[in-house]
Amino acid sequence: MKKNAEETVVMKKKLPLRRQAVQWGITIVIVLIAALMVAPFVWMISASFKMQKDVMSIPIKWIPEYFYPDNYFKVLHINAGASTDYHFILSYWNSIKVSTISTVVGVLSALLAGYAFAKLKFRGSNVLFILYLAQMMVPSQLTLIPRFMIFSNLGMTNTHMSLILPKIVTVSSCFMFRQAFLGVPDDLREAARIDGAGEFRIWAQVMVPMVRATMAAQATVQFLESWNSYLDPLVFLSHWRKWTLTVALDQFVSIEGTQYNLTMAASCMAIIPVLLVFLFGQKYFMKGLTVGAVKG
């Protein structure tokens, strides 16, 4: 009996050691994967401060021997006499305008539609919602030609409206808001109705504040999607005054070759709004995206 007790004590001591070893192994793997993910970002920042001839040097110099900030001056056309005007600031403004308007309009329409499908029961609402969700199975690339024909007939090609109007209806956001509103008790609506509030006031002052996490998450997703969009601006915008950043970055690629130092400098500046949006929205990001997984 005494021998068995001693063996049990030894096994209990070994078990935490094994768990610690497993945890350390998992931590090391995660750190290595994170390093692989961060390496391109670090290289982009490093290359943005190098001259063109030093960007592709082997072995890679992660920290430049000397910093060359003129890349940013050339991209921004601060020193007009020494660089080509890439109209980067104008493209930057165009991207901010299109992304902001698309996000505001898309989230607002999805809030209204999600509330209607969740709380306003009418005949055929479930069938209509299924048909609404069926749009998610249609790739956006498949509708590119019909959209171009429609906007061409309406005289909206080479305008930012051709990028903003398709964002009015966002099926995925509508689905997420419906799931979020389903999690809000109907007692709140009834109490507000007893106090004399109309349907719109109930939606604006009672229901919308209850789904702020989902709203922040969907706003972040839609902003990033609009900011990173490349195919639509490439097809619908032909004049440089209307270009967004994703299209303007093509200016640094020519027949002679790619100006990687300028491309990396422009890319570093292009990700600033993305980082700011994600940093401010990360508090609600994961919470808002998991709403649809727990409510049916």
LINMO-V386590 format. One record per pair of residues at least 12 apart in sequence whose C-alpha atoms are under 7 Angstrom apart, sorted by the first residue. I is the first residue (numbers start at 1). GAP is how many residues later the second one is. D is the distance in whole Angstrom. If there is no record, write none. Layout:
# LINMO-V386590
i->I gap->GAP d->D
i->I gap->GAP d->D
This chain:
# LINMO-V386590
i->43 gap->19 d->6
i->44 gap->220 d->5
i->45 gap->219 d->7
i->45 gap->223 d->7
i->46 gap->16 d->6
i->46 gap->17 d->6
i->46 gap->18 d->7
i->47 gap->214 d->6
i->47 gap->217 d->6
i->48 gap->23 d->7
i->48 gap->213 d->5
i->48 gap->214 d->7
i->48 gap->216 d->5
i->48 gap->217 d->4
i->49 gap->18 d->5
i->49 gap->19 d->5
i->49 gap->20 d->6
i->49 gap->22 d->7
i->50 gap->14 d->7
i->50 gap->17 d->6
i->50 gap->18 d->5
i->50 gap->211 d->6
i->51 gap->17 d->7
i->51 gap->210 d->6
i->52 gap->207 d->7
i->52 gap->208 d->7
i->52 gap->209 d->5
i->55 gap->206 d->7
i->71 gap->190 d->7
i->71 gap->191 d->5
i->71 gap->194 d->6
i->72 gap->193 d->6
i->75 gap->13 d->6
i->75 gap->187 d->6
i->75 gap->191 d->6
i->76 gap->12 d->6
i->76 gap->13 d->6
i->88 gap->160 d->7
i->91 gap->152 d->6
i->91 gap->153 d->5
i->91 gap->154 d->5
i->91 gap->157 d->7
i->92 gap->152 d->7
i->92 gap->153 d->6
i->94 gap->148 d->7
i->94 gap->149 d->7
i->94 gap->150 d->5
i->95 gap->132 d->6
i->95 gap->149 d->5
i->95 gap->150 d->6
i->98 gap->62 d->7
i->98 gap->66 d->6
i->99 gap->124 d->5
i->99 gap->127 d->5
i->99 gap->128 d->6
i->100 gap->123 d->7
i->102 gap->62 d->5
i->102 gap->65 d->6
i->103 gap->116 d->6
i->103 gap->119 d->6
i->103 gap->120 d->6
i->105 gap->63 d->6
i->106 gap->61 d->6
i->106 gap->62 d->5
i->106 gap->63 d->6
i->106 gap->64 d->6
i->107 gap->112 d->6
i->109 gap->59 d->7
i->109 gap->60 d->7
i->110 gap->60 d->6
i->110 gap->63 d->6
i->110 gap->64 d->4
i->110 gap->67 d->7
i->111 gap->63 d->7
i->111 gap->66 d->6
i->113 gap->61 d->6
i->114 gap->60 d->5
i->114 gap->61 d->6
i->114 gap->63 d->5
i->114 gap->64 d->4
i->115 gap->63 d->6
i->115 gap->66 d->6
i->117 gap->61 d->6
i->118 gap->60 d->5
i->118 gap->63 d->6
i->118 gap->64 d->6
i->132 gap->39 d->7
i->133 gap->38 d->6
i->136 gap->35 d->7
i->157 gap->79 d->5
i->157 gap->80 d->7
i->158 gap->78 d->5
i->158 gap->79 d->4
i->158 gap->80 d->6
i->158 gap->81 d->7
i->158 gap->84 d->7
i->159 gap->78 d->7
i->159 gap->83 d->7
i->162 gap->74 d->7
i->163 gap->69 d->7
i->173 gap->45 d->6
i->176 gap->115 d->7
i->176 gap->116 d->6
i->177 gap->37 d->7
i->179 gap->112 d->6
i->179 gap->113 d->5
i->179 gap->116 d->6
i->179 gap->117 d->7
i->180 gap->31 d->6
i->180 gap->111 d->6
i->183 gap->112 d->7
i->189 gap->13 d->7
i->213 gap->71 d->5
i->213 gap->74 d->6
i->213 gap->75 d->5
i->214 gap->74 d->4
i->214 gap->75 d->7
i->216 gap->65 d->6
i->216 gap->68 d->6
i->216 gap->69 d->7
i->217 gap->64 d->7
i->217 gap->67 d->6
i->217 gap->68 d->4
i->217 gap->71 d->5
i->217 gap->72 d->6
i->220 gap->57 d->6
i->220 gap->58 d->7
i->220 gap->61 d->6
i->224 gap->50 d->7
i->228 gap->18 d->7
i->230 gap->16 d->6
i->230 gap->17 d->7
i->233 gap->14 d->7
i->234 gap->13 d->6
i->249 gap->14 d->7
